[in-house]
Amino acid sequence: MARVGDVMSVGMVTAGPAATVSEAATLMSRSRVGSVLVMEPGRLTGIFTERDVVRALGADFDAAHHPISEWMTADPQTASPDDDTDEALQRMVDGGFRHLPVVDAAGVPVGMLSMRDLSRLAVEERRTGL
């Protein structure tokens, strides 16, 4: 069985809660990722995703200039690098989200698990017959 730490992406994009929707969308676009970890000094406070961009812009014509803290998911669910990928996938499916921050034992973000990462794993397992 694969572990989250084996398939997660380690390149995380972060922003503070005062970053605007527009700034976060630009960060995601430039980094080619679908989410931003919202960080305050030393701790994860939320996650802001491409779905949040759409939700914000659909609700308020001026949302691009509002802080992401208004639209982020506060205190998001997380995974450990040692978690089983099947369990992480089930949590993501049950919760209806495509990105799961991965944190170490101290709660410090060390990576991001996405549906894309899990899809790559499934393709590799099918290819190798695991």
C-alpha positions as CSV (number, residue, x, y, z in Angstrom):
1,M,0.0,0.0,0.0
2,A,1.2,3.5,-0.9
3,R,1.6,6.1,1.7
4,V,0.6,9.8,1.3
5,G,4.3,10.8,1.6
6,D,5.2,8.7,-1.4
7,V,2.8,10.5,-3.8
8,M,2.2,14.0,-2.4
9,S,3.6,17.1,-4.0
10,V,6.2,18.9,-2.0
11,G,6.0,22.2,-3.8
12,M,3.4,24.1,-1.8
13,V,2.1,27.5,-2.6
14,T,1.3,29.7,0.4
15,A,-0.2,33.0,1.1
16,G,-1.3,35.0,4.1
17,P,-5.0,35.5,4.9
18,A,-4.9,39.1,3.7
19,A,-3.8,38.2,0.2
20,T,-6.6,39.0,-2.3
21,V,-8.5,36.6,-4.4
22,S,-6.8,38.0,-7.4
23,E,-3.3,37.5,-5.9
24,A,-4.1,34.0,-4.9
25,A,-5.5,33.2,-8.3
26,T,-2.3,34.6,-9.9
27,L,-0.1,32.5,-7.6
28,M,-2.0,29.3,-8.5
29,S,-1.9,30.1,-12.2
30,R,1.9,30.8,-12.2
31,S,2.6,27.7,-10.1
32,R,0.2,25.6,-12.0
33,V,-1.6,24.3,-8.9
34,G,-5.2,24.3,-7.8
35,S,-4.8,25.5,-4.2
36,V,-3.0,27.8,-1.9
37,L,-2.2,27.1,1.8
38,V,-3.2,30.0,3.9
39,M,-0.6,30.5,6.5
40,E,-0.1,32.7,9.6
41,P,3.3,32.7,11.3
42,G,4.1,29.1,12.0
43,R,0.7,27.5,11.4
44,L,-1.8,26.5,8.7
45,T,-5.0,28.4,9.0
46,G,-6.9,27.5,5.8
47,I,-6.9,26.4,2.2
48,F,-8.0,28.5,-0.7
49,T,-8.7,26.6,-4.0
50,E,-9.7,27.2,-7.5
51,R,-13.3,26.4,-6.6
52,D,-13.1,29.2,-4.0
53,V,-12.1,31.6,-6.8
54,V,-15.2,30.7,-8.8
55,R,-17.4,30.8,-5.7
56,A,-16.1,34.3,-4.7
57,L,-16.3,35.8,-8.2
58,G,-19.8,34.3,-8.7
59,A,-21.0,35.9,-5.4
60,D,-19.5,39.3,-5.6
61,F,-18.4,41.3,-8.7
62,D,-15.6,42.9,-6.6
63,A,-14.4,39.7,-4.9
64,A,-11.1,39.8,-6.7
65,H,-10.0,42.6,-4.4
66,H,-11.2,40.9,-1.2
67,P,-9.0,38.9,1.2
68,I,-8.9,35.2,0.7
69,S,-9.7,34.8,4.4
70,E,-13.4,35.6,3.4
71,W,-13.5,32.6,1.1
72,M,-11.0,30.0,2.3
73,T,-11.8,26.8,4.2
74,A,-10.6,27.5,7.7
75,D,-8.9,24.7,9.6
76,P,-8.9,22.3,6.7
77,Q,-8.7,18.5,7.2
78,T,-5.1,17.3,6.8
79,A,-3.2,14.1,6.3
80,S,0.0,12.7,7.6
81,P,2.8,11.5,5.3
82,D,2.4,8.1,6.9
83,D,-1.4,7.8,6.1
84,D,-2.5,5.2,3.6
85,T,-3.5,6.7,0.3
86,D,-6.7,4.8,0.1
87,E,-7.8,6.3,3.4
88,A,-6.8,9.8,2.3
89,L,-8.7,9.3,-1.0
90,Q,-11.8,8.2,0.9
91,R,-11.6,11.3,3.1
92,M,-11.3,13.5,0.1
93,V,-14.3,11.8,-1.7
94,D,-16.4,11.9,1.5
95,G,-15.5,15.6,2.0
96,G,-16.0,16.6,-1.6
97,F,-12.5,18.2,-1.9
98,R,-9.6,17.7,-4.3
99,H,-6.7,19.0,-2.2
100,L,-5.6,17.7,1.2
101,P,-2.7,19.5,3.0
102,V,-0.1,17.1,4.4
103,V,1.3,18.0,7.8
104,D,4.0,16.5,10.0
105,A,3.5,15.5,13.6
106,A,4.0,19.1,14.7
107,G,1.2,20.3,12.3
108,V,3.7,22.0,9.9
109,P,2.7,21.6,6.3
110,V,5.1,19.3,4.3
111,G,3.2,18.8,1.2
112,M,-0.1,18.7,-0.7
113,L,-2.0,15.6,-1.8
114,S,-4.3,16.2,-4.8
115,M,-6.6,14.0,-6.8
116,R,-4.1,14.4,-9.6
117,D,-1.4,12.8,-7.4
118,L,-3.8,9.9,-6.6
119,S,-4.7,9.5,-10.3
120,R,-1.0,9.2,-11.2
121,L,-0.6,6.6,-8.5
122,A,-3.6,4.6,-9.9
123,V,-2.2,4.7,-13.4
124,E,1.2,3.6,-12.1
125,E,-0.3,0.7,-10.1
126,R,-2.3,-0.4,-13.1
127,R,0.7,-0.2,-15.3
128,T,2.9,-2.2,-13.0
129,G,0.1,-4.6,-11.9
130,L,0.3,-3.8,-8.2
